[in-house]
């Protein structure tokens, strides 16, 4: 093979493994482990430890009323569930609104220093053995707390990640179509990760930890949920995925808003990789390292670069060899034409999911490049104005 062929197939298999191959391998390995493992799903239904539900809420006046009602309706003994809102920096009346409700606690200070600083500040106040974190705009399933805490009967469980679901009312929008499909696939990967070994990173919409394992995270951390949960896994504890505990939220209002969110996540991903460099060593961390590299690192580094390289390499191979490279080039061209069509249709406010999904996938990978350069320039602040969400 020529040098161009080696480069093309290297890029192809990197992209394929990252986005599909790892999921296929994970599915097979998880099923094999299930077949070999003896069933042990027994849980003590009377196990009801005290739980702290921590809800950071910066300028969330439009959502906190619904969030309070949702939290108070959770199926868990009220005397064992402490509901805490942390509203640091809010200046839209959020703390005032919250103080009008009974059954919750509000912690507020006027200075805004970011979500992780608010969490670091509140954690010394929590004595409950289990802490659950959730966002103010994410509504939880009624059984969430019960479904989460049952896993902590096993001493090797250090954290439990819930499932993020996208509300279906706006699924026909481009952001909803792409975001919804992405989270369904991501949820499958987390389920198989958990069955095989451990989840690699939890979503901030809903995750929990064994409180005693919490360590203050660097105050400039962008992906606090990811760092907290992965560091617990790094200590040798299992991070379990529980799909029956789920948080629902609306999708981003537009792809522009979703891109803004993804750029921040990717900049945070690069930052996290720098701080978790030890986890790149499979000799020390074994299977967890392989999961981390396959599920996270490749998505934030080589896979988007591989996709970018495949097009010019394919074009060169068409000129040199033709044959199957012409077919592969046509397939790539069709994919990008579909992505462009999705962009055009969005601008015309037309809805066709067939084109929206390729467009969303393209935007996800574009965000990696933009996030990488933002990280290098040091322009991603820990203070974050959340993306506008579609409501109708």
C-alpha positions in Angstrom: 0.0 0.0 0.0 1.1 3.6 -0.6 1.6 6.1 2.1 -1.7 7.8 1.2 -3.5 4.5 1.6 -2.0 3.8 5.0 -3.0 7.3 6.1 -6.5 7.0 4.8 -7.2 3.6 6.3 -5.6 4.7 9.6 -8.0 7.7 9.7 -10.9 5.5 8.6 -10.4 2.9 11.4 -9.8 5.6 14.0 -13.1 7.3 13.2 -15.0 4.0 12.8 -13.7 2.6 16.1 -14.4 5.8 18.0 -18.0 6.3 16.8 -19.2 2.8 16.2 -16.5 0.1 16.7 -16.1 0.8 20.4 -19.8 0.5 21.0 -20.0 -2.8 19.1 -17.0 -4.2 21.1 -18.5 -2.9 24.3 -21.9 -4.6 23.6 -20.2 -8.0 23.0 -17.9 -7.8 26.0 -20.8 -6.7 28.3 -23.0 -9.5 27.1 -20.2 -12.1 27.6 -19.7 -10.8 31.1 -23.4 -11.0 31.8 -23.5 -14.7 30.7 -20.6 -15.6 33.0 -21.8 -13.6 36.0 -24.2 -15.1 38.5 -27.4 -13.1 39.0 -27.1 -10.9 42.1 -29.7 -8.2 41.8 -31.0 -8.4 45.4 -31.5 -5.1 47.1 -32.9 -4.3 50.5 -36.0 -2.4 49.8 -35.9 -0.8 53.2 -32.5 0.7 52.6 -33.2 4.4 52.8 -30.2 6.4 53.9 -30.2 10.2 54.2 -29.7 12.0 50.9 -28.8 15.5 50.0 -30.1 16.8 46.7 -27.9 19.7 45.5 -29.2 22.0 42.8 -26.9 24.8 41.6 -29.2 27.6 40.3 -27.7 30.6 38.7 -30.4 33.0 37.4 -33.0 30.3 37.0 -36.1 32.2 37.9 -38.1 30.7 35.0 -37.4 27.1 36.1 -37.0 27.0 39.9 -40.7 26.9 40.6 -41.1 23.7 38.6 -37.8 22.3 40.0 -39.0 22.8 43.6 -42.3 21.1 42.9 -40.5 18.3 41.1 -38.1 17.8 44.0 -40.8 17.8 46.6 -42.7 15.1 44.7 -39.8 12.7 44.6 -40.8 9.3 46.1 -38.5 9.3 49.1 -39.1 9.9 52.8 -39.2 13.7 53.3 -37.3 13.5 56.6 -34.4 11.8 54.8 -34.2 14.0 51.8 -32.5 17.4 52.2 -33.2 19.7 49.2 -30.5 22.3 48.7 -30.4 25.2 46.2 -27.2 27.1 45.7 -27.8 30.4 44.0 -24.5 32.1 44.2 -24.3 35.2 42.0 -28.0 35.2 40.9 -29.3 38.6 40.4 -32.6 37.9 38.7 -34.6 37.2 41.9 -34.0 33.4 42.0 -33.1 33.4 45.7 -36.1 35.5 46.6 -38.5 33.1 44.7 -36.9 30.1 46.3 -37.2 31.5 49.9 -41.0 31.5 49.4 -41.1 27.7 49.3 -41.2 25.4 52.3 -39.2 22.2 52.5 -36.1 23.4 50.8 -32.9 25.2 51.8 -31.3 28.1 50.0 -27.6 29.0 50.1 -26.7 32.3 48.5 -23.9 34.7 48.2 -23.8 37.7 45.8 -20.4 36.8 44.3 -20.5 34.6 41.2 -17.5 32.3 40.9 -18.9 29.4 38.8 -20.8 26.2 39.5 -17.9 24.2 40.8 -17.0 26.9 43.4 -20.6 26.8 44.5 -20.4 23.0 44.9 -17.1 23.2 46.7 -18.6 25.7 49.1 -21.6 23.7 49.9 -20.1 20.2 50.3 -18.7 20.8 53.9 -22.3 21.5 54.9 -23.5 18.1 53.8 -23.4 15.2 56.3 -25.7 12.8 54.4 -23.9 9.7 53.2 -25.1 10.2 49.6 -25.2 13.4 47.6 -27.2 13.8 44.3 -26.4 16.6 41.9 -28.9 17.9 39.4 -29.5 21.0 37.2 -32.3 23.5 37.9 -33.8 23.0 34.5 -33.8 19.2 34.6 -36.9 17.4 35.8 -36.4 14.1 37.6 -38.3 10.9 37.4 -40.3 10.3 40.6 -38.4 7.2 41.6 -35.0 8.8 40.9 -33.7 8.8 44.5 -34.8 5.3 45.3 -33.3 3.9 42.1 -30.0 5.7 42.8 -29.5 4.9 46.5 -30.1 1.1 46.2 -26.8 0.8 44.5 -24.9 2.2 47.5 -25.7 -1.0 49.4 -22.6 -2.3 47.6 -19.4 -0.9 49.2 -17.5 -0.8 45.9 -20.0 1.6 44.4 -18.6 5.2 44.7 -21.0 7.0 42.3 -24.2 6.5 40.3 -24.9 8.2 37.1 -28.5 8.8 36.0 -29.8 9.1 32.4 -30.3 12.3 30.5 -33.4 12.4 28.3 -34.4 15.1 25.8 -38.1 16.2 26.1 -40.0 15.1 23.0 -42.1 18.2 22.6 -39.5 19.7 20.4 -37.8 16.7 18.9 -38.7 17.8 15.4 -36.4 20.7 15.7 -32.9 20.2 14.4 -31.3 20.5 17.8 -33.8 18.2 19.3 -33.5 15.5 16.6 -29.7 15.4 16.8 -29.4 15.9 20.5 -32.0 13.3 21.3 -30.4 10.7 19.1 -26.9 11.5 20.5 -28.1 11.0 24.1 -29.8 7.7 23.3 -26.6 6.4 21.8 -24.6 7.8 24.7 -26.9 6.2 27.2 -26.4 2.8 25.5 -22.6 3.3 25.8 -22.9 4.2 29.4 -25.1 1.2 30.2 -22.6 -1.2 28.5 -19.6 0.6 30.1 -21.3 0.1 33.5 -22.1 -3.6 32.8 -18.5 -4.2 31.8 -16.7 -2.2 34.4 -17.5 1.4 35.2 -19.1 4.5 33.6 -16.4 7.0 32.4 -17.9 10.3 33.4 -21.4 11.3 34.5 -23.7 14.0 33.1 -24.3 17.0 35.3 -28.1 16.8 34.8 -28.2 13.9 37.2 -25.4 12.0 39.1 -24.6 11.1 42.6 -21.6 10.2 44.8 -20.8 8.7 48.1 -20.3 12.0 50.0 -17.2 10.8 51.9 -15.4 10.4 48.5 -15.8 14.0 47.5 -12.6 16.0 47.0 -12.7 19.7 46.1 -12.2 20.2 42.4 -10.0 23.0 41.0 -12.0 26.2 40.9 -11.4 26.8 37.2 -12.7 23.3 36.2 -15.1 23.4 33.3 -16.5 19.9 33.4 -17.0 19.5 37.1 -19.4 16.5 36.8 -17.0 14.6 34.6 -14.0 15.3 36.9 -15.8 14.4 40.1 -17.1 11.1 38.8 -13.9 10.0 36.9 -11.7 10.8 39.9 -13.9 8.5 42.0 -13.5 5.8 39.4 -9.7 6.4 39.4 -9.7 5.6 43.2 -10.9 2.1 42.3 -14.7 2.6 42.9 -17.3 1.6 40.5 -19.5 4.3 38.8 -22.8 2.6 38.1 -25.3 3.7 35.4 -28.9 3.7 36.4 -31.3 4.3 33.4 -34.4 4.2 35.6 -33.2 7.4 37.3 -33.5 10.0 34.7 -33.6 13.8 34.1 -35.6 15.4 31.4 -34.7 18.7 29.8 -35.5 20.6 26.6 -33.1 20.5 23.7 -31.1 23.5 22.7 -33.1 26.2 21.0 -31.0 26.0 17.8 -27.9 24.4 16.5 -26.1 27.7 17.1 -27.0 27.4 20.8 -26.0 23.7 20.8 -22.6 24.5 19.2 -22.0 27.1 21.9 -22.6 24.4 24.5 -20.5 21.8 22.7 -17.5 24.1 22.3 -17.5 24.6 26.1 -17.7 20.9 26.6 -14.8 20.2 24.2 -12.6 22.9 25.8 -13.4 21.3 29.1 -12.6 17.9 27.7 -9.1 19.0 26.7 -8.7 20.6 30.2 -9.8 17.3 31.8 -7.4 15.3 29.8 -4.5 17.4 31.0 -5.5 16.8 34.6 -6.2 13.1 34.1 -3.1 12.2 32.2 -2.3 9.3 34.6 -5.5 7.6 33.4 -3.9 7.2 29.9 -1.8 4.4 31.4 -3.5 1.0 30.9 -0.7 -0.7 32.8 -1.8 1.2 36.0 -5.6 1.5 35.5 -6.3 -1.5 33.2 -9.8 -1.6 31.7 -10.7 1.8 33.0 -7.9 3.4 30.9 -9.1 1.6 27.8 -12.7 2.8 28.4 -11.5 6.3 29.1 -9.4 6.5 25.9 -12.0 4.9 23.7 -15.1 6.7 25.0 -13.6 10.1 25.7 -10.1 10.8 24.6 -10.5 9.8 21.0 -13.6 11.8 20.7 -11.8 14.9 21.9 -8.7 14.4 19.8 -7.9 12.0 17.0 -11.4 11.0 15.7 -12.5 14.5 14.5 -9.0 15.0 13.0 -9.3 11.6 11.3 -12.6 12.7 9.7 -11.1 15.9 8.5 -8.1 14.1 6.9 -10.2 11.4 5.2 -11.7 13.7 2.6 -8.5 15.1 1.0 -6.8 11.7 1.3 -9.8 10.0 -0.4 -9.7 12.6 -3.2 -6.0 11.9 -3.8 -6.6 8.1 -3.8 -9.4 8.6 -6.4 -6.9 10.4 -8.7 -4.3 7.7 -8.1 -6.3 4.4 -7.9 -10.0 5.0 -8.5 -12.0 1.8 -7.9 -13.4 1.4 -4.4 -12.0 4.8 -3.4 -14.4 6.4 -5.8 -17.3 4.7 -4.0 -15.9 5.7 -0.6 -15.5 9.3 -1.8 -19.0 9.4 -3.1 -20.3 8.2 0.3 -18.4 10.9 2.1 -19.6 13.5 -0.4 -23.2 12.4 0.1 -22.8 12.6 3.9 -21.6 16.2 3.7 -24.2 17.1 1.2 -26.8 15.9 3.7 -25.2 17.9 6.4 -25.3 21.0 4.2 -28.9 20.3 3.4 -29.6 20.1 7.2 -28.0 23.5 7.6 -30.0 25.0 4.8 -33.3 23.6 6.0 -32.7 24.9 9.5 -32.2 28.4 8.2 -35.5 28.0 6.3 -37.2 26.7 9.5 -38.0 23.4 7.7 -37.8 20.1 9.6 -36.5 16.9 8.1 -34.6 14.6 10.6 -32.9 12.7 7.8 -30.7 15.7 7.2 -30.6 17.1 10.7 -28.7 14.1 12.2 -25.7 14.4 9.8 -25.7 18.1 10.4 -25.6 17.6 14.2 -22.8 15.1 13.8 -20.8 17.6 11.8 -21.4 20.3 14.3 -20.2 18.0 17.2 -16.9 17.4 15.4 -16.5 21.1 14.5 -17.0 21.9 18.1 -13.9 19.8 19.0 -11.6 22.0 16.8 -13.2 25.2 18.1 -13.0 24.0 21.7 -9.4 23.0 21.3 -8.4 26.4 20.1 -10.4 28.1 22.8 -8.6 26.0 25.4 -5.2 26.9 23.9 -6.1 30.6 24.0 -7.4 30.3 27.6 -10.7 31.9 26.6 -13.1 29.4 28.1 -14.3 30.9 31.5 -15.6 28.7 34.3 -18.5 31.2 34.4 -21.1 30.0 31.9 -24.2 31.5 30.4 -26.3 28.4 29.6 -27.6 27.8 26.1 -31.1 28.8 25.4 -33.5 25.9 25.4 -36.5 25.2 23.1 -39.7 25.2 25.0 -42.5 24.6 22.5 
